[in-house]
Amino acid sequence: MISNWVDVVRTCNIAPDKKMDLVSKWLIITRSCVFSMTFLSALIGGMLAALDGSFFFGRWLLVLLGLILAHAANNMVNDLFDVQQGVDTGDYPRAAYAPHPLLDGLVSRNGLLAAILACNLLDFVIAVYLTHLCGWPVMAFAVGGLLTSVFYVAPPLKLKHRGLGELAIFLIWGPLMIAGTYYVLAGSVPAGVWIASVPYGLAVTVALMGKHLDKADKDEAKGVKTLPVALGRDRALRATQLMVWAFYLVIVGLTAAGGLPWLALLTLISLPQATRFLIVLSQPMPATPQEAFSLA
């Protein structure tokens, strides 16, 4: 079973020849394969606090648990509303890259609602405790993240449908998670921490832009106005390339200004991979998966 769990966390899938166990099923339902994004946000917030001499491991673990639960609830809310609104269907990309909780019958609608409620209730308990411990801004961060994530797909805002979903993701995985983690550990958030949250927020947004670029035609057909749909393919590609460069420029600038330690420049090791990615973005869209694989 442990090998099943590792496979699911790595790929969001379980091999057809393996038996689905209960833990694997819920790891798939919650899309645990992308929890690493949240772990890194919490890690960055924790490291920034540690650099300023304010780190409490137990408190950080509690923040991490709360953020993972919030991410799980967010993923399930997205799947629930996308099915209800007719976005997620059998021929839509969401159903192609991983089993879908509702479309593949992993859980009933009521079961999914119960799981969402359970995650949010646990998160509320954690938020109340940390608010008591650290002050009201903890609840402000928690409520801000909850509302932004829910209205990513939920009416009346439906941010993803209005070209604002990418901005929402930037805010959640950048400033809200990183600065929120820092606040719980340090009791305040200096301006430098807000700025230091920008690069990772951009990195997560770039990943989402790639996903939305890949399915822009299907999104447009369903009336889902993601940023690539709103901007058009060429401008969306240029915007994604600019985000990649901005990631490095902000890190270098912060390091030069003393806002980050010199070790932050280790991110420059990834420049060759980033350059390959930028080159791929400048190529015509691949016609087949095999062609896409050869470009990568």
PEBEL-V115057 format. One record per helix or strand. SS is the DSSP state (H for helix, E for strand). FROM is the first residue (numbers start at 0). LEN is the number of residues. If there is no record, write none. Layout:
SS_FROM_LEN ; SS_FROM_LEN
This chain:
H_1_10 ; H_21_8 ; H_31_20 ; H_56_28 ; H_93_4 ; H_108_26 ; H_136_14 ; H_158_3 ; E_161_1 ; H_164_22 ; H_190_6 ; H_197_17 ; H_215_6 ; E_224_1 ; H_226_5 ; H_232_24 ; H_261_20 ; H_288_7
